[in-house]
Amino acid sequence: MQRNFTLSDSLPFAIGCGILGTGGGGNTYIGRTWLESELRKRGGSVRIIDADQVPDDGYVCCIGTMGAPTVSNEKLQQGDEFVIAMRALEEHIGQPLSAVLCGEIGGANGIKPLICGLQMGLPVVDGDPMGRAFPELQMDTYAINGLSLCPMALSDAHGNVMIFDKMDSPYRVEAYARALTIEMGGSAALAMPLLRGRDMKANIIRDTMTLAQRIGDVVLAERKRGEEPAEAVAAVGNGHVLFRGKIVDVERRTVKGFARGKLKLVGFGDPNDTLEIAFQNENLIAWRNDEIVATVPDLICIIGLEDGEPIGTELLRYGLRVAVLGMPAPKELKTARALNVVGPKAFGYDVPFLPMAGDLL
């Protein structure tokens, strides 16, 4: 069902995107501020449509930012990079786009397709190929199911744009695009992949923009009631609260275009009750007292204990009082084929994927 996204939707949507980002996807405050500016400047609303409203033969393309969140917070965009990349692809194929897609619903990358839709006068499809955020380009349902990620485009703040016309594998796309992103300053606008409507419909995870909005609405409702939001948010995502505690240690570094590291939390009232989380832009594995309690692709989300504000990996610091949520990933990410690409072993951890209690594969 088509709906108009307006200024009043921006705060809850940004909160929901931040939580679904599992620590990555870019800072939602920066993305929301930009979106609200575009809404005020360009008529006040952008259309969100169902995937089935896109013609089978129409062209659509995902939009987002590639690079480390620690870089994108400080290296702001010029503002027209998405349109430059999308117009370059339109010229490359000699056809106009029918709609804008979200590359990942997590973090600011869930917000930026709305900005691009406003700037281009195009609707945005309610869905994405991850249902969360992931750090590498091959980690989406399009690539997992054998679709090519090319042609694709990267553009920077200086108006430079590069099109990758053909690559022999999604992993090659990731390697080449990551190297170019580093040369572009560690953060670049990404338009990828260019798809026909029929291929998008067969592979997209539907209604994730609506889910982000619902999560944000719950957070704001719990704040208004003066209640801690963690349980209510986890319930919307069919998950549960993994831990409540204080961050006592953070190890974080920017390496080869990623924010990598580990954090440690201590439970309230029990210094021997600990939770450790490893991350690569996004939170990957959580250990409670040295036993694994959640693994990628399931969502490990860190929020402020009192206000439910999502906390990205670039904002983690000593002393923060947080709740850690676990929410099951979409079923499309838990097939054997998908787990080869987005499971723990894909990130270098020799541990099995452990579905959360109550999760149905």
N, C-alpha and C positions, 0 to 999 in steps of 0.2 A: 504494500500500500504506500502510495506516495505521501510524503509529508514535507512541510517547510520547516527547516531548521532556522531558528531566530536567535536573537541576542540572549534571550532568557534561557536558552538551552545550553549556552556555552560553558557555564561553570559546572553544572552536573556532568556534562559530557566529558569535560577535561578531567574531572576527578575520576570518572569511570575508566577513561583511557589510561590514566596514570596507574591505576590499580591493575588493569589488565596487562600493562606493560611489563610487569614482574621485574621492575627496576630499570628497564631500558626504554628505548624508543624516543628519547629526548624529553627535555623539560616541558611539562604541560603548562606552566605559568607563562613561559615565553610564547608557546604556541597559541594559548588562549588569548593573550594580549594582542597578538597579530591577527587572529581570527576576528576578534571583536572590532578591531580597527577596520578590517575589510568589510564586515557586515554594515558598519555605520556608513562607510564610503560608497557601497555598491547596492544599496536598496534594502538592506535589512534581513534578507533571507536567502537560503540556498536550498534547492530541492534534493531530498533524499528519496531514492526510488528502490523498488524491489529488483532483484536480479532479472526476473522474468520480464520486466518492462524494457529491457535492452533487446533490440533486434538481433536475431541469430547471426546475420551477416555484418552487423555493425562492429566498429572497432572501439575497444576500450583499453585503458592503460592505467596501471597503478602508479601512484606518486608517493614520495617520501624523501627522507634525508638519509644518506649513507655516511657512516663515520662514528666516532666515539662520542657519547653524550658529554664527556668531560670537555671535549673541544667545542661542540655545538653550542654549549651554554655561553661561551665567551666569543665565539666567532659567529656573529649574527649574520643572517642572510641579507642580500641586497633587496630581495622582495619579488623579483621577477624570474628567478631561476627555474621554477616549476613550469611556467608558461614557455620559457625559452626551450626547455627540454621537450615539452609536449609538441610545440609547433615544429620543432626539428623532426620529430618522428612523423608528424602529419605530412610534412614535405617529403620525407624519405619514402613513404609509401604512396603518396599522391592521393590520400583519402582523409576526410575529417574524422575526428573522434566523436562517438555518440555519448560517452559518459566517462567520468573519472572513477577510478577504483582506489581503494585503500590498500596499501602494500602490507601494513600490519596495524591492527587496531590499537596496539600498545603505545603509550606515551604520546608525545607530540606528533609522531607519525600517524596517529589516528585522527589528529586534528587537521593536518596539512592538506589532505585531499579536499576538505571543505574550502580551504583558502584557494586552492587551485580551481575548484569548481566555480567559485565566485569570480575569480579573475578571468576565466574563460567562458563564463555563461553556460556551463554544463551541469547536469545533475550528477550526484554522487551515489553510487550503488551501496546499499546497506549490506555490507559483508566484507570479508577480507580472506586471504589464503593462509592465515596463521592462527587467528583466534586469540592472539597474544602478541608479544614481540619476540623475535629471534635475532641473533647477531649476524647471521650469514645469509646470503642471497638464495642459496639452494634450499633453504629451510622453509619452503612454502608448498602448498598443495599443488600448485601448478608444476613446479619442478619435480616434486615427489611422484606425480602421476605421469611424468614423461613429456610434458610440454616444454618447448624451447623458451628460454628467457630472453631471446633476441628476436627482433631488434630491440635495443634499449638505448637510453641516453643518460649521460651525466653532464651537469652544467655547474658552473661556479659563479661567484659573485662578480666576476669580471666580464661576464657574457660569453665565456668560452664554453663550447658544447662539443661533446664527443659521442658519436653513435657507434655502438657495437652491432654490426649487421649480422654476423654469424659466429657462433662459438660451438666447439664440439661437445661441451658438457656444462652443466650448471656450475660445477666446481671451477672450471676455467673462467666462467663469468665472474664468480666471486673473487678469484685471485687477481684477474686483470682490473676489475672495477675497484677493488680495495687498493691496489697500487696507485691507480689514477686518483682515487679520493685522497690518498695521502699527499700526492703531488698538488692537489687542489687545496691543500691546507688542512686536511684531516676531516673535512665535512663538505659534502656536495649534494646537490639536488639530484634525485634518482627518478627516472621514468622507466618502469620495467615491471612486468613484461607487457608488450603490446599483444592483445588477444582479440579474437573474434568473440562475439557475444555468446555463441553456442559453447565455446570452450570455457569461457568464464563461468557460465551457469552450471556446467558439469563438475566444476572443481572448487568453486568458492565455498567458504564457510559462511552461511547466511545469517543475517540479522545481528551481526556483532556490534554495529553502531547502536542499535536499539538496546542491546545488552549493556554497553558502556553507559548509556543514558540512564538505564534502570539502576545500575550500581551507584552512580552519582546522586540520583534522586534519593536513594536510601541513606547515603552518607549525610546529605543535607537534612533529611527528616530526623535522623538520630541526633544530629547536632542541635537541632531546634528543640528536641525533647530533653536535651542535656544528658543523653545516654552515650555510652561507649559504642561505636559503630561496628566493631569487629565481627560479632556474631551475626548481625543482620546482613552485612556485606557478604560474608562467607556463604550464608544461606542462599542469596541470590545466585551465586555461582555454584551451587550444589556442593559446597566444600565445608571446611571447618577451620577453627582457629588452631594452629600448630603450637603457638608459643606466645607468651607475653613476657616482656623483660626489657632490660636496658642494654644498649650497645656499649661494650667495654673495649672493643678493639676493632680497628678497620685497617686492612692492608689493601691499597689500591694503586694501580699504575696504568698508564696508557701505553700500550704495546701494539705496534702494527695495526693501528686504527681501531683498537678495542680498549675498553676499560675493563681490566682484569683484576681480580682480587678475592678477598675472603673477609668475612666479618664474624665477630663472636658476640653473643648476647648471654646475659646472666639473668635467670628468673628472679622475680620479686620474692624476697623472703627466703631464698635458698641459693646461696652462692655456688653450690655444687650442681645445680640444675642449669645446663648450658645448651645453647643452640649455635651451631656454626653453619654458615652458608657460603658456598663458593659461587662466584659470578663471572660471566664474560658479557659485559653490558647488561645482560639479564641474569636473574638468580637461577642457578642450575640444580644444585643439590643441597639439601638441608640434613644435618646430622644432629640429633638430640642425644646428648650424653654418649657420643660416638656411635650411635645407631642411626641408620638412614631412616628418615621419616617422610621424605618427599624427593622426587627426582623429576628432571625435565623429561618429557614435555609438559607434565602437570605444572600448574601455575603456583609459584612461591612468591607471595606478594607481601611487601612490608608497608604498613601504614602507621601513622601517628596514633598512639593509644587513645588519646582523648578526642581528637578531631577527625580521625579517619583519613587524613591527608596522605596521598601516596608519596612514598619516599624512594626516589631513584637512586641508583648505585652511585651517581656522582654527588649526591647530597648526604650520604651516610657519614655520620660522625659520632665521636664518643659522647655518651650521655643521653642520647635520644631514647625516650620511652616509647616502645613500639609494640604492635601486635603483628605476628606473622601468620598469614592466611595460606591455606592450601586449597586449591580448587582444581578439579579434574579438567584436563585438556579436552578439546572437542574430539569426538570419535575419529575424525579424519586424520588426526595426528597419532593414533595409537594402533594402526595396522602394522603388521610386520615390516612392510615396505617403508612406512613412514618412520618407524623407530630406528631404522638403519640410518636415517638422515637427521632425526631430531631427538633420539634417545641419548642416554648418558654416554654410551660408547662413542657417539659422534663428536663428543666434546673431550674425549680422552680419558673418561672415567670408566674403569673396568668393573662396573657394577651393573646389575640388571635394572630395567625399568620396574619400579614398584608402584602399581596403581594404589591410589589412596583408599583407605577403608571406606567401603560403601560404593566405590566407583565401579561402574559397569563398562567393561571394554567393548 
